[in-house]
Amino acid sequence: MTGREANPTSLRGVCILPDDVLLTIFLEFREPIDVRSGENWLCATTISHVCREWRGLIINTPTFWTKIRLIPSPSRMQRAKAYIKRSKDCPLNVYVACDKSFDNLNEEDGVDFMILIQDCVSRWRTVCFEAGAHRWMEFLIAIMPQRVEWVHNIESLELIQRDYSPTTHEKYPRLHTLLKESAPLALKNLRIRRVPFPWTTLQGIKNLTCLDIRHLATELPYLTFRDVLLTSQGLQQLLIREVALIIEDDADYPTTILPSLQSLEISPFDEFCTARLCSLLSTPKLQSLFVSNIGELCSFTEECLQTSLPKYPAVTSLKISDVSLGDRIPEEFYTSFPMLKHFTLLEWSGWYDDIFGRLNTNGFDPPTCPDVQPQQLPLAWPQLESITLNIPLWPPENNSLTRAIASRFAATGSEIKYSEEGVEEDSDSSDEEYRNESEHDDT
């Protein structure tokens, strides 16, 4: 805004901004802060340091102080107490850490920590529990208030464990007892990493993310297809990555309809699970699909896409990773996505003719062909607006195949992009900013 370079969240960066810009920032950031975004909150508290005339107004704005970090150390607890007091009666976004730091607490500090939780737990709405190991997750549940009514109010819940989960659900009796006895009635968003979960509590959930979990079910040694999908017919977003899935290999197994699902991402341990899971799902409103580690595209198509009607009639965005295209792409793969607009292909191998309307390579392997001439045939998807490719078509300026494809798409009005992107790695915690914010961020 000023034409000068500076970090807008640093003291120096804020100091160079004119008053009218600072006022704009203040008005913009006055709304309640989302638990996943620390930038607004950090900028607001920084402004309070350098603009003394605003300090009182900021301190008296409760929505600035709804993001609470409950970390078992005396200094952190004092800060949390101040924020809880300033937030008045506003709903709270809470991050609770539980690890070896509890070992360093004396008895008095431990009691203060539990009292702090007791005083504000009824206002918790967005909650993230992060533990270093399963015993700390259980300890965290154990020190929570005995009254279980607070669970009813949680709208967004994250259970994150940094080490790997144990082999049976018996390692988490307190967590499962709590959630079974008091179902989170308001829960809309659930994200779990390396933590088993009682699936009977998911009736009203809208968004579900399961990451890196070997054993999920509470009554069985593995997570079954029914455990995940039959718990909620209102799911809108489902992400399953590195999860041990058991898909019953039964030809008479009924198709499960998820009438509200709009976004689906599947990347389990083996390609069979991905194909089998897709084949057993009916998702009439699905708009975004991302599948990874599916092996041969022909096998995947044969398993889940060969239907009398288009399998995914509403999908406009398709992303595939870790796939072998083989020597030909089946026709059913195209007809399954009649409305496709955006196609992304990552970590792939094989021939490429069919994707681009049959490129005439004169018998050469496309990456080594000296002069690739695309034939003027219709594009596979008439609605296609963009296609994104990575390995082995990088960099585009040094490859005759990519130049030919770019020319082909330009002539049809579509856009082709080249990317070095791979499958996204999910961090151990979605709330890195909770743990990484600097010490000067309080007022």
N, C-alpha and C positions, 0 to 999 in steps of 0.2 A: 504493500500500500504506500510505503514511503519511498520506494526506490532504493533503499539501503538494505544490505544483507545482514540479517541477524536472526537468531533462533527466537521465534515468537514466544516460546515457553520459558525462556531464560530471563533473568533480571535485566540484563543488558538489552535484550530484545524488546521487552515491554517498555523500558524507559525511553526508547527512541520513538515510540508511537505517539502521535498527537492525541489530544484529549478526545476529539470526536471519534477517532478510531477506537480508543479504549472504551468509550461509552457504547459503541456498537458491539464490541466484544462482550462487554458486561451484559448487555441486553440479550445477546444471542445465547450466552451460557447460563442464563438465569433459570432455564427450564431444568427439571429433574435430570440428573446425570445417570446414564446407563452404566451398569456394573462393569461392562466390558470395555468401556472407554474412559481412560484416565486423563486424556488430553484436555478436555474441557475443565475438569476439576483442577488440574495442575495449573492451567493458565489463570483460572479465577483466583486461586490462592496466591499466585505470583503477583497478580494485579493488586491484591490486598496489601502486599508488602511495599509496593512502590507508589501507591496512590492512597495516601493517608485519609484524604477526604472521603474515600469510598470504604474505608476499612469497617466503619460501624455498620454501613448498609449491607456489606457482604456478610459480616458476622451475624446480622439479624435476618438473613435470607436462609430459611431452614433447608431449602433444596440443595444448597451447596454442601451440606454436611451429611448427606444420606449414605455416602459410601464409607463403610466402616471396615477397618481391618482389625480383627481380633487376633492378636499375636501375643503369646505368653511371655512378655517381658515388661518390667515396670514402666519404662518410658512409653512403650507402645500402648499399654493399657491406659495411661494417663491421657494420651492423645485421643484414644477411642472414647473415653469418658467425656472429653470436651466436645467431640463431634456429635455424640449421642445427645448431649444436652442442647446443643445449638440446633439440631435437627427437629426439636420439639416433637410433634406427633406424626411427622412424615413417615411413610413406609421406608424401610432401610434395605440397602444392597450390602450384603455382608460377606466378607471373606474370612474364614476361620482356618488357621494353620495349626497343625498338630504334629509334632515330631520330637526329637530328642531335647529340644529347648525346654520341654516340660520338666525334664530331669533337673534342670538348673533352678527351678522355682522353689522358693521356700514355702512353708505351709501357709503363711499369711498371704503371699502373692497368689498362691493357688486358689485360696478362698475368694480373694478379690476378683479373680478371673471368672469364677463361677457366678459370683454375684452380678458382675457386669453382664454376663449372658442372661441371667434371670431378669434383669431390669429392662432389657430391650427385646427379648426374643419374640414377644407378641407382635412386634412391628416388622419382623423379618419377612421380606417378600422374595428377594433374589438372594440365593444362598450358595456359596461355594465352600465345601469342606475339602481341604487338601491335606493328606497325611503321607508320611514317609513310608509307612508300612501298615499291614493290615491290623496289627495290634494297636497302632495309634489311632486308626479309624474307629476301632471299637472303643478305645478309651475316650475319644471325642464324643461318641454317642452316649457313653456312660455318664459323662459330666453334664450332659444336657438336662434341662428341667424335667422332673418326673411327670409334670402335666404335659400330656401329649397334644393338647389343643393347638399349640403353635404350628404343628405340622400342617394343619388344615389350611393355613393362610399362605403357604409357600407357593409362589407362581413359577419360579425358575430354580432348579436345583442342579448342582454339579457335585459329583463325588469323584475325586481324583486321588489316585494312589500312585506314588512314584515308583514303588517296586512292584514286582509281579504278584498277581493274586494267588492265593493258595489253591489247592486242588479240589477242595470241597466247600460247599456253602456253610458247613459247620463252623468255619472260622469267623463267621460274622453273625452270631446269634442276636446280639443287641440291635444291630442295624435292621435285621429282618423283622424282629419282634416289634420294633418301633413302627416300621412302615406298615406292617400287617394290622397292628392294633389301632393305628390312627392313619388312615389313608390320606395322602395329600390331595384333598378334594379340589383345590384351586390350581394344582400343578398343570402347567401348559408346556413347559420346556424341561427336558431332562438330558443331562450329559454325564455319562459315566466312563471312567477310564480305569481299567484293571480292578473294578469293584463289582461283585455280583449283586443282583438286585431282584427283589420279589416282584415278578411281572404282573401279579394280580392288582397292583396299585396304579395301573396306567390307564384307567378307563377314560379319562378326559384329556389325555396328553395330545399335544399338537405337533411337537418337534422332539424327536428322539435321536440321540447320538450315542453310539456304542463303540468304544475304541480299545483295541488291544486287550481283549478279554478271553481267557482260555476257558473259564467255567462260569456260566452265568445263572443257570436255573437254580432255584432254591429246593426243588424236590427231585431233580435229576442231575446226573453228573455233567451234562452238557446242555447248552441252550438249544431248544428244538424250534422248529418252524412255527409251531402253534404258540409257543411261549411268547414269541416276539409279536406276531401279527394278529393274533386273536384277542389281544388285550385291549385294543382300541381301534374302532372303526373311524375315528376322527383324525387320524394321523395326517398331517400335511407335509411334513419333512421327515425323512428317515435316512440316517447315515450309519452304515455298518462297515467298520474297517478293522481288519485283523481280529475277527471274532470267530471263536470255534462254533460253527453252526452244524447241527445235525439235521439234514433234510431227508425225511423218510422217502425211500426209494420204492414208491408204490404207484403203479400205473393208475389206480383208481382214486388217488388222493385228490380231493376236490380243490378247485381253484378258489383262492381267497381273494375277495374283492375289497380293495381299499378305496372307497368312493371319493375320499377327499384328498388323497395323496397327490402332491404337486411336484415334489422334488425327491429323488431317490439316488443314493450313492451306495454301491456295494463293492467291497474289496476284502473278501474273507481269505482264508488260508489256501484254498484250492479252487481251481477253475470249475470243478463240478458243482460246488456249492453256489457259485454265482449264476451259472446257467440254470440250475435246478430251481433256485429261488425266483429268478425272473420268470421261469415258465409257470410257476404256481401262483403268480400274482396277476390280478386284473386291476389295472390302474387307469380308468377312463379319463381322469383329469390330469394325469401326469404331464408336466411341461418340461422338466429337466431330468435327464438321466445320465449318470456317470457310472460306468462299470470298468473294473480293473482286473487284470490277471485272469483273462477269459480263455487263454490258450488259442486254439485255432478258431478263426472267425466262422469257418464253415460248420464246425461242431457246435459252436454257440448258437448259430442261426438254426441249425437242425433241432437243437434241444428246446429253444424257447420262442422262436419267431415264425415257425411254419404254422400259420393259422389261416382260416378262411377269410378273416377280416384283418385289417391292419392292427398289429399288436399294440402300437403306441400312437393312436390317432391324433393326440393333442401335443405330442412332444415337439418342441421347437428348438431345444438345445440338447445335443448329444455329445458326450465326451467318452472316449475309449482309450485305455492305457494298457500296456503290456499285452499285446495281441500279435498273433501271426496271421497275416492276411492270406497266406497260401498263394495259389496260382490263380485264383478267381474268387470274386465276391458274389455270393448267391443273390439271386434276384429278390428273394424274400427279405434280405437285409434292407434293400431300398424301399420296398413296398410297406414295410413295417413302420416307416416314419414319413408319412405323406406330407406333413406340415413342417418338416425340418428346415430351420433357418440358419442355425449355427452348428458346425461340426468341428470337433477338436480331436486330433489323433496324436497320442503320445506314446513313446517307447514302442515302436512298431517295426515289423519286418515283413518282407514278402514283396509280391508284385503290386503295382499301383495302377494298372491300366483302367480297371473298372471305376475306381473312385472318380476319375477325372474325365469320364466320358470316352474311355478307350484311347489312350495315347498310342500313336504308331511309333514303336521303337525299332522297327525293322529287325526284330529278333534279338536286340541287345537288352541286357539288364538295364532298366531305366537309369540308375545312378551313374552308369558308365557310358551311356549312349552319347556319342558326340553331337548328335543333332536330332532332338526329339521334336516331332511335328504332330500336334494334336489334331485329330480328325474332327470334323464339324458334326458331332452327334449331340443330341439333347443331353443336358446335365441329368444326373441321376435323380436329383431332387429339384423340382421346378421352383420351389419357394426359397432355395438356398441363397443366403446373403453373404456368408463368410465361412471360410474354412481355415483352421489353424493346424499347422504341422510342426513337428520337431524332428528329431533324429529319424532318418539319415539325411534330411534335406537341408542341413545347415552347413555353410551359409548359402543363401539363395543366389548371390551374384556370381558364385563360382560353379554353378551347376546348371547344365543345359536343360535338365528336366524341370527344375524349379522355374527357370525362365519361361519355358513352354507353358507350364501350368499357370503362371502369373498372366501370361498373354491370353490364355484361354478364358480365365475368369474375368479379366478386364473387358473382354469382348462381350460378356454376358451381363455385365454390371455387378458381378459378385466381387467380393474382396477376399484375397488370400493373405494369410499372415504366417510368419515363420517364428518359431519360439524354441527356446532351450529349456522350456518348462518340463518338469517331470511330475510325478504324483506328489501332491503336497504332503509334507510331514507335519503331523499335528504335535505340538509341543506338549510337555508333561502337564502344563497348566494353561488354561485359556486366560488366566489373570496374571500374566507375567508382570504387568505394571503394578500390581499390588505389592509384589515383592521387590520391585526394582526402583520404585519412586524414591527420589532423594529425600534426605532428612529435612530439607527446608520447605517441604510442601505444606506444612500446617501454618495456621494463623495464630 
